[in-house]
């Protein structure tokens, strides 16, 4: 190993020792062993240093994981307060299915078909369609009522007329 690489190694080692405040590691002993080519002493000192570094990395990994878990739990709690429906769907593992309407054919006043591709036009016509089909009032149909009266009896028809279904 060249002298330049040895100095670079010692500089990096000093930085690590200062960064983590490892006073038990003697930079002097490592430097002496490195420059005097005392392999046995250098090897034992570097093994000790290696164990410290591995332990420190493991601790940092665990701290990172714990911080991520805490952050994710906090985010989930925030979402539970703000988006209860999404959170319940997630907990119950419900699928989020959507119908995407990207074009629609409508008939104009002259009964001519027209293709709409603009999102605002599609939304307007779709809302108009669903309003039209849900605003219809069912008219009283005597023939249908008489048919059912024969099958289930008059008492049940009266009960059905005055019972609201929610």
C-alpha positions as CSV (number, residue, x, y, z in Angstrom):
1,X,0.0,0.0,0.0
2,X,1.4,3.4,-0.9
3,X,2.1,6.1,1.7
4,X,-0.6,8.3,0.1
5,X,-3.3,5.6,0.4
6,X,-2.2,5.0,4.0
7,X,-2.6,8.8,4.8
8,X,-6.0,8.8,3.1
9,X,-7.1,5.8,5.1
10,X,-6.0,7.4,8.4
11,X,-7.8,10.7,7.5
12,X,-11.0,8.8,6.7
13,X,-10.6,6.8,9.9
14,X,-10.1,10.0,12.0
15,X,-13.3,11.5,10.4
16,X,-15.3,8.3,11.3
17,X,-14.0,8.2,14.9
18,X,-14.8,11.9,15.4
19,X,-18.2,11.7,13.8
20,X,-19.3,8.8,16.1
21,X,-17.3,10.0,19.1
22,X,-15.5,6.7,19.5
23,X,-12.9,7.5,22.1
24,X,-12.0,3.9,22.7
25,X,-10.4,3.5,19.3
26,X,-6.8,4.6,19.3
27,X,-5.9,6.3,16.0
28,X,-2.3,6.4,17.2
29,X,-2.0,2.6,17.6
30,X,-3.6,2.0,14.2
31,X,-1.3,4.6,12.5
32,X,1.8,3.0,14.1
33,X,0.8,-0.5,13.1
34,X,-0.1,0.6,9.6
35,X,3.2,2.5,8.9
36,X,5.4,-0.1,10.7
37,X,3.7,-2.9,8.7
38,X,2.9,-4.8,12.0
39,X,0.2,-6.9,10.5
40,X,-0.9,-8.8,13.6
41,X,-1.5,-5.7,15.7
42,X,-3.2,-3.9,12.7
43,X,-5.4,-6.8,12.0
44,X,-6.7,-7.1,15.7
45,X,-7.3,-3.3,15.8
46,X,-9.1,-3.3,12.5
47,X,-11.3,-6.3,13.6
48,X,-12.3,-4.3,16.7
49,X,-13.1,-1.3,14.5
50,X,-15.0,-3.5,12.1
51,X,-17.2,-4.8,14.9
52,X,-17.9,-1.2,16.0
53,X,-18.8,-0.1,12.5
54,X,-21.1,-3.1,11.9
55,X,-22.9,-2.5,15.2
56,X,-23.3,1.2,14.4
57,X,-24.7,0.4,11.0
58,X,-27.2,-2.1,12.4
59,X,-28.3,0.4,15.0
60,X,-28.7,3.1,12.3
61,X,-30.7,0.7,10.2
62,X,-33.0,-0.2,13.0
63,X,-33.5,3.5,13.9
64,X,-34.3,4.2,10.3
65,X,-36.9,1.4,10.2
66,X,-38.4,2.5,13.5
67,X,-38.7,6.1,12.2
68,X,-40.4,4.9,9.0
69,X,-42.9,2.9,11.0
70,X,-43.7,5.8,13.3
71,X,-44.1,8.2,10.3
72,X,-46.3,5.7,8.5
73,X,-48.5,5.1,11.6
74,X,-48.9,8.9,12.0
75,X,-49.8,9.3,8.4
76,X,-52.4,6.5,8.7
77,X,-53.9,8.1,11.8
78,X,-54.1,11.5,9.9
79,X,-55.8,9.8,7.0
80,X,-58.2,8.0,9.3
81,X,-59.3,11.4,10.5
82,X,-59.5,13.1,7.1
83,X,-60.5,10.3,4.7
84,X,-62.5,7.8,6.7
85,X,-64.2,6.3,3.7
86,X,-60.8,5.6,2.0
87,X,-59.4,4.2,5.2
88,X,-62.3,1.8,5.8
89,X,-62.1,0.7,2.2
90,X,-58.5,0.0,2.6
91,X,-59.0,-1.9,5.9
92,X,-61.8,-4.0,4.4
93,X,-59.7,-4.5,1.3
94,X,-62.5,-3.3,-1.0
95,X,-61.7,-2.8,-4.6
96,X,-62.0,0.7,-6.0
97,X,-63.8,0.2,-9.2
98,X,-64.7,3.1,-11.4
99,X,-66.6,3.5,-14.6
100,X,-64.7,5.8,-17.0
101,X,-66.8,7.5,-19.6
102,X,-64.6,9.1,-22.1
103,X,-67.2,9.6,-24.9
104,X,-70.9,9.6,-25.1
105,X,-73.5,9.7,-27.9
106,X,-76.5,12.0,-27.2
107,X,-79.6,13.0,-29.3
108,X,-80.1,16.7,-29.9
109,X,-83.5,18.5,-30.2
110,X,-83.8,17.4,-33.9
111,X,-83.3,13.7,-32.8
112,X,-79.9,13.6,-34.4
113,X,-77.1,11.7,-32.7
114,X,-74.0,13.6,-31.7
115,X,-70.7,12.2,-30.3
116,X,-69.3,14.2,-27.3
117,X,-65.6,13.9,-26.4
118,X,-65.1,16.8,-24.1
119,X,-65.0,16.0,-20.4
120,X,-67.2,18.8,-19.3
121,X,-69.8,17.9,-22.0
122,X,-69.7,14.3,-20.9
123,X,-70.1,15.1,-17.3
124,X,-73.0,17.5,-18.0
125,X,-74.9,14.9,-20.2
126,X,-74.2,12.1,-17.8
127,X,-75.6,14.1,-14.8
128,X,-78.6,15.1,-16.9
129,X,-79.2,11.4,-17.8
130,X,-79.1,10.1,-14.2
131,X,-81.2,13.0,-13.0
132,X,-83.8,12.2,-15.7
133,X,-84.0,8.5,-14.8
134,X,-84.1,9.1,-11.0
135,X,-86.6,11.9,-11.0
136,X,-89.3,9.8,-12.6
137,X,-92.4,9.4,-10.4
138,X,-94.0,6.0,-10.6
139,X,-97.6,6.4,-11.7
140,X,-100.3,4.4,-10.1
141,X,-101.1,1.4,-12.2
142,X,-104.5,-0.1,-11.4
143,X,-104.0,-3.2,-13.5
144,X,-100.7,-4.0,-11.7
145,X,-102.2,-3.4,-8.3
146,X,-105.2,-5.7,-9.1
147,X,-102.8,-8.4,-10.3
148,X,-100.8,-8.3,-7.0
149,X,-104.0,-8.0,-4.9
150,X,-105.1,-11.4,-6.1
151,X,-101.7,-13.0,-5.2
152,X,-100.8,-11.5,-1.9
153,X,-104.1,-10.1,-0.5
154,X,-105.4,-6.6,0.1
155,X,-103.9,-6.2,3.6
156,X,-100.4,-6.5,2.4
157,X,-101.0,-4.0,-0.4
158,X,-102.2,-1.5,2.1
159,X,-99.2,-2.2,4.3
160,X,-96.8,-1.7,1.4
161,X,-98.4,1.6,0.4
162,X,-97.7,3.1,3.8
163,X,-94.3,1.6,4.5
164,X,-91.3,3.6,3.4
165,X,-88.2,1.7,2.3
166,X,-84.9,3.4,2.9
